[in-house]
Amino acid sequence: MNWFSEHLNIASLWVKCKNCGQGIFNKSLSMNLYVCPKCDFHEYIPVEERLKNILDKGKYKELYQNVISKDFLDFEIKGEKYNTKIEKTILASGKSSAFTAVSGKIGGVPVNVGVMDFKFFGGSMGSVVGEKFYRLAMSCIDKKRPLIVFSASGGARMQEAIISLMQMAKTSAALALLEEKNIPFISVLTHPTTGGVSASFAFLGDVIIAEKGALIGFAGPRVIEQTIKQKLPDNFQRADFLKDCGMVDMVIHRKDMKKTLENILKLLWNQKTD
């Protein structure tokens, strides 16, 4: 092993907190649920780790893996086709889309869970996110299961244009069907939840939970400041700010998420079996 490789391997053992700049041992970060031990900043957590943290015994069954984006518009940017970008992202991430749909149990209660992945096209909502969300919601109706979705998104996917914007109506319509059947939808907003996702299903939960420190809103604070030419409060659009304004029901630390979901399910849903 040469000097460069040796030092590269050593450097890969550490990560720098995006909030306080503290160097954190990778293993320690994962053991702490990807929360900075110094400033308590909630770092990005891989989808699999989030699911293992909230589902009983960390077990789940993934659904709809064969649903993959298509290039409806023959979109190209900087000489690269959208189809090519999709293929590269799937290979790099090991995931088929920005939305992972699973079934499992929380506190013994069968549930359907969706998790958005910000590292897949910035968690942007395109046709596949909308389709997987719809199928997951319909499965909740069919099997009489609560729906829980963890949102993390930069907004609608520009490569799919109006088709991506249509998913706002599609996901909202699916939730209206859940409401008719008195099946609860728990929406969990993580960092960041913005754009078309925040303007549709993310804020339609029977209970809306925000993960501690999450940035939540439609347009980002920098865009708003540039538009209104005014300085915004430092905590503007952060989880606690939204709770104080009555936009979310509670702000929860990641380590308390499973227990919180268990308690909510006990209150909203007393059916223990399918």
N, C-alpha and C positions, 0 to 999 in steps of 0.2 A: 504493500500500500504506500503510495507516495504522500508527500507532505500535504498536498492540496486535498486529496481524498480523505486523509485522516482528519483534517480540520473541518472539512465539509460534513463528515459524519458526526463530529462533535457538535457542530453548529445546529445540525438537524434535531438534536436532542432537546433544544430549547425553542421557545416561542416568546415573542414580545407582546405584552398586553397592549391592545389598541387604544386603551383609555389612559393608563398611567405610565406605560412604557416599561413596566417591571418585567424582567426576564423570568420566565416560568419553565420549569422542567416539564417536558411534554407529558410524561407519565403522571406527574402530580396534577397537571391540569385536567387530564381525562378522569383521574380518580375524584376530582372535585367537580365533576359534571361540567367541565369546561367553563368554570367560573373563576375569575382571577382571585387568588387568595389574599391579595393586598387591597384592591379597591372594590372587589365584589362585582366587577363588570362581567356581564354575561356574554362570553365569546360565542362564536358560531359553534354549534354542536352538530356532529354528523347525524343524519336521519336515523341510522340504525341505533346509535347511542341514545337518542331521545326516546325511541320506541321501547328499548330495553329498560329505560328508566321509569316509564309510566305503566307498562303492561305487566300483568302478573307473571312472575318468573321470567320476564323478558321475552316471552314467547308470542309469536304472531304469524299470521299467514298473509303473504302479500298477494294483492289482487290486481288484475288488469295490466299485467306487465307488457302485454303485446300491443298496447295502445301507444302508437308513436306518431310524432308530428310529421306533417307533409308540407311540401312547399307549394301551397295553393296558388301563389302569385308569381312564381318564378323569380323570387326576390334575390337580389345580388347587391352587396355592398363592398366597396374596395376590392373588387375583382373576385370575391368569394361568394359562392352560392349558399343560400340558406340550407339546402339539403346537405351540403358538405359540412357546414357548421354544426348541424344537428348530429351528423355521424361522428364528428370529432368530439363533441361534448358527451355523447353516449359512451364512447370509448374511454374518455378521460375520467368520467365520473362513475362508470359502472352502473348508471341508472338510465332508464328509458325516457324519463321526463322530469319536470320540476315538481311533480306531485306524486307522492308515494301513498298508495291506498292499502290498508291492511284491516284484518279482523283479529280480535283478541279479547282479553278480559281485563277489567280493572276492578279490583275488589270483589272478584267473583262475578261481575256483571258483564255479559257479552256486549261488546261495543264494536263499531266501525270507526277507524281512525284514519285521518288524512294528514300528511305532513308535507309542507312545501319546503323545497331546498333552494336557498338563495344562491348556492354555488352552481346551479343549473340555469343558465341564462338569467341570472339575477332573480330567480324565482318568478319570472314573468309569466303572466297568465295568457296562454294561448288555447287553441282548440282542444289539446289533450288534457290540460288542467281542468277545463270546463267539463269535458266528457267523463273523466275519472271521478270528478266531484259528483256529477249527476248520477253515475252508476252506483257510487258508494251510498248516496242518499236513497236511491231506489232500493238498494239492498237493505237499508235500514227499515224501510217500509215493509218489505217482503218478510224480513226475519224479525221484525219488531225489536230493533236495537237502537240505542242512542247514537248520535253522530258527534264526533269530536274532531275538530280540524285545527291544526297549528299553522298559522299563516306566517309567511316571510316572503315579501315580494317588493320588487321595484315598480310594479304596475303591469299594464297590458303589453304583450309582445309585439313590437312594431313590425316585425317581419311578417305578421299575419294580419295586420291592418284591421279592417272592420270585423273580420272573423274573430279576432281576439276580443274586441269590444263586445261582441254578441254574447260572450261567456258571462258577462256581468248579469245579463237578463236570464241566461240559462241556469246559472247557479242559484239566483234569487228565486226563480220559479220552482226549482227543486226543493228549496227550503219552505216555500209556501205549501207544497204537498206534504212535507213532514209535519208542518204545523196543523194541517187538517187532520192528521192521524194522531195528534198529540204525542209525537215523538220528539224528545228534546234534542236541541243542537247546542253544543258547548263550543264557543269560539275562543281560541287562545291566540293572542296577538304577540308575536315575538319580533325581535329586532332584525331588519326593519319591516314594517307593514305599511305599504303606501300604494298610491295610484288606484287602479281599477279594482284591486282586491279589497282595499279599505273602503271603497265606494260601493261595494256589493256585499258578498257573503260574510266578510270579516266582522261587520257591525250588525249582523242580523241574528246573532246568537240569543238564545233564551237566557244564557249567562255568558258575559263577555269578560274574559280574564286577560290581563296584560302581564307578560313576563317582566320582571324588574329591569328598569332602565331602557326598555324598548322604545325606539323611535316609531311613532304611529301618526299617520296623517295622509292627506291626499297629495298635495305638493309639498316638497321639502322646505325646511325653514329658510334656506338660502334663496330659493326661488321666490318665496313670499316676501322676504326682506327687499329683494331687488324690485319686486312689483309695487309694494306699498311705500318703499323708501323710508322704512322705520326699523329701528332695532327691536328685535323680539326678545322676550325673557330667556335666560340661559336654559331653563328646563322646558321651554316651549315644545310641545308635541311629544314629550317624554311620558312614560307610563303614569307616573305620579301626577303629572299635570292634568292628564286626561281623566284620571280618577277624581281629582278635585273639581273638575268641570262637569262631572256626572256622565262622562262618555263611556267609561268602563266600570264594571262592578267591583273588581278587585285587582290588586297588583300582587303577584305571587313570585317568590324566589324559586328558582328551578328545583332546589332540593325539596321543596314543599309541594311540588306540582302533583305528584301521584296521590298523596293524601288528600289534597284539596279536591281533585277529581273524584276520588272515592266518596268523599262527603257530599259533593253535589249530586252524584248519581243516587246516593241513598235518599236524598230529598226529592229528586225529580223522577226517579224510576225505581220501582220495587219489584220488577220482573227479573228473576235471577237466571232463568233458563230461556232457551229459544222456543 
